[in-house]
């Protein structure tokens, strides 16, 4: 990434009739602005992803067997969360209080 242009230098170039040189400096500045805009958009996307991740991580609690969300039907695999930071839903039904994660195969028990 290039450095910011010296605008007084560009002004001097224009006043001396060196418009081509001034245009080159302005084009360099425009290119720098586009690079900064792209970087800014990428950083904004990264911030959104991190905020979503933090929200998801804070919205679950560990009950000794699995991570639970806000409802009793919202259970997540402890292995996937601890190992990869992923919140993988566990398939629950009232008859079965145990099973395996469909993603990693980790066994789990649900204590209602």
N, C-alpha and C positions, 0 to 999 in steps of 0.2 A: 504494500500500500504506500502510495506516495504521500509526501507531506503537503500541508495546506499551502496554497499559493500566497505570495506576498502581493496584496492588492495594490499597494503603492507602486510596485514594480510594473504591474499591468497598466496602471494609469500612466506611468512614465512612458511605457512603450507606445501606448495610443497617442499620447501628446507628441511623441517624436515621429509619428507616422508609421510606426512599425506594427501595423495592424495584424499581419500574419503571425508574428511572434506572440502578440497579445492573444490572438485567437487560439494559438496552440496552448498557451497557459490556461485559458478558460476551458478548453477541451479537457486538459489534464484535471482541472478542478471538477468538471462535470463527471468525469470517469471516477474520481475519488468519491463524489457524492453518491453515485450509483453503487459503488462497492460498500460504502457505509450503510446505505439503505438495505442492501441485501443482508449484510451482517446483522443489522438491527432487526429485520424480520425473522432471521434465524434465531436470534436471541429471544425474541418475543415468543416464538414457538416453543423454545426450550423452557422458558419460564412457565408457560401454560402447562406443559407436560409435567414439570416438577411440582407445580401447585396441585395438579390432579393427583399425582402420586402421593403427596403429603396428605391430602384430604382423605384419600382411600386408606392410607396406612393409619391415620388417626381415627377412622370411623370403625375400626375393628378392635376387639379385645380377645385375649386368649383365655379360654376357660379351663385349661389343663389338658384338653384333648384336641380341640380345633379352635380356629379363630372365628368369632361370631360377629356378625354385622348388627345392624339396628333391629332386625326382627329375628325371631327364633328360627325362621326358615332360611336365614342368611348365614350359612356356614361356609368356611373357606379352608382349604387344605393347609395345614401347618407346615408341611414339608416344602410345598411350592412357595409359600410366603417367606419362610426362613431362608431357603436356599437361593431363590431367584427374585424375591420381592414381588411375586405375582399373586394376585388374589384370584384363585381358581375356585369357583363354586363347587361345592360338594352336592351330589344328587341325594336329596333327603326324601324319605317318606315315613309316615307315622309307624308303620309296621317294623321297619328296619332301623336299628339304632347303631348299626355298624356297616362299613362298606370299604371301598377302595376309591381313591382319587382317579378320575378318568384320564387325567393328564400324566401323573407320575406313578400311579399304582400304589401309592402310600396307603396303608390301612388306617382307618379312623373309627372312633366310637363317638357317638353323640349321647351326652347325658342331658335328658330333658328335665 
